[in-house]
Amino acid sequence: MITVKNLKKTFGDNMVLNNINETINKGEKVVVIGPSGSGKSTFLRCLNLLEEPTEGEIWFEDKNITDKNANINQIRQKMGMVFQQFNLFPHLSVLENITLAPVQLGIMTKADAKDKAMELLNRIGLTEKADSYPNKLSGGQKQRIAIIRALAMNPDVMLFDEPTSALDPEMVGEVLDLMASLAEEGMTMVVVTHEMRFAKKVATRVLFMDEGKIVEQNTPDEFFDNPKHPRLQEFLSKIL
Amino acid sequence: MYLSGSWINGFFSAIADWAKGIYMSFYNAIVPDQRYLSYLQGLKITLLISFFAIILGILIGVLVAVFKVTATNYKMKWLSSICNVYINVIRGTPLMVQLLIIYNLIFTSRNSNEIIIGSVCFGINSGAYVAEIIRAGIESIDNGQMEAGRSLGMSYIQTMRKIILPQAVRNILPALGNEFIVLIKETSVASVIAVTDLTKAAQYIGSRTWDILPPLIIAALCYLVIVMGLSKLMSVFERRLARSDYS
C-alpha cells in the first residue's frame, strides 16, 4: 500500500532520515518506536508529505506521491493523520470539525456528513458533545474526536504521530482503546508511539528507528523478547 | 474689612474679564463669517481622506500580506523581497517626507483633487502597517492548524480560508482598529500638501482672528471626539468577539 524508496530528509546539515526503504501492506499495523530525535515522527510526516522528502520516492496505492504532478490533496484524503497536539479547529464545534473537510471537498453533502459524524460520535460515546467547542473537552475527548475527524474521510490508512504523548496518564487508555478497535476492524495503521503495551498488543510489526535509520524490525513478540541489535537492547532495557 | 472686600471684588472681576476674554476668542473663532462651516468642511475632508485611506490601506495591506505569506509557503523569494522593500521603506521613513515625495512625484499637476491625493498618500502608508498586522495575525495561528487542514486533504487556500483566517481575525481586528485611530490622527499632516483638512482649517481661522489657540483647541476636540467614538466602537466589537463560544 505504501512503499518508501531511498527516502532521505535533511534539515540544513542535519540528516534526519538516512536512506529508508520500507513497504507497508494493506491491513498491517506498524508501530514505530525509537529514542527522541531518531527521525520517527519525520518519517511518518513524510508519508503524507507534511515534510517534503529531500530525496527518494514514496508510492501510495500505485501512485508516486513524491512526483511533482501528483495531486497531493487528493492523496491525503485517503491518508488520515492524528497529531500529538490534537489540532482540533478551536473556532468550530465538534460537529463542524468533523464535517468541514468532507463537505468542503465535495465528498459528502452536508446532511450525509452530519449523519456520518453523528454515527462516529456515537461510536465513541460523545454524541452529546456535538455542539460543544474543543476548549470544553478533555484531552482524551479531543484526541478521540481528532481520530474520528480523520475517519470521516474514509481513509485507507491512518497515521498516528505520538497520539497519547500530550495526554494525562488517565486519558491514555480511552484513546488507545479506540485505536485498538480500529485495528481490529482491519484499518491499516502506522503508529509512532512510546506506548510499548499498545505495540505488543496491537502491532503486526514493530520498527525500531535510530539516527535516521530503521535499525531493526520484527513481529512484536520477537521484537520485545528477543531484540538483536545492541542499540535496541539498550533502548528496551531502559524503558521496560 | 474694606480693603479685603475690594481685593475680593477685584479678584472676581479679573476672573470675569478673563472668562469673558476666553469666551470672546472662542466666539470669534467659531461664529463670525460662519467660521464653524470651515471646521465642518475641514472635518469632512479629514473624514473622507481617512475613510478612503483606510479602504486603500486595507486593500494594499491584505494584498501584501497574502503575497508575503504565499511567498514563504511557495518559496518565492523575489515576491517576498518586493513586499519587504515596500514595508521597510514605508516604515523606515517619516510620514511627512513620504507625503511630500508622493505628492511631488505623482500629483505634479496643481489642480488635482485634494481628497484623492490625501487618500492615496495615507493609503499607501497605512498599507504597510496593515500588511504587517495581518501577517502577524496569520502567523500567530499555530502551524498545527494548517497541518491538520492539509492532512484532511484540503488545499492551502481552503485551509487558509476556513481554518486560519477565521482564527486570525480575532488577533487582527484590535490591532487594525489601533492602526485606524493612528491614521485618522496622522491625516492632520496632510496640511503640508495643501489639503484643507480640519487642522488646516483651524490654522486658516487662527490667521484671520490673530488668535491661533482657540481654533487649534477646537480642532483637537474634534479629533478627540472622533477617536474616542472609534475606540468605543472597537471595544464593543472586541467584547462581542470575546463573547463568542470559544476562547
Interface residues (C-beta under 8 A of the other chain):
Chain A: N48 L50 N73 Q74 I75 R76 Q77 M79 G80 M81 F83 Q85 N87 L88 F89 P90 H91 S93 L100 A101 Q104 L105 Y133 P134 N135 A146 R149 A150 M153
Chain B: D142 G144 Q145 E147 A148 G149 R150 S151 L152 G153 M154 S155 Q158 K162 I163 P166 Q167 D245 Y246 S247
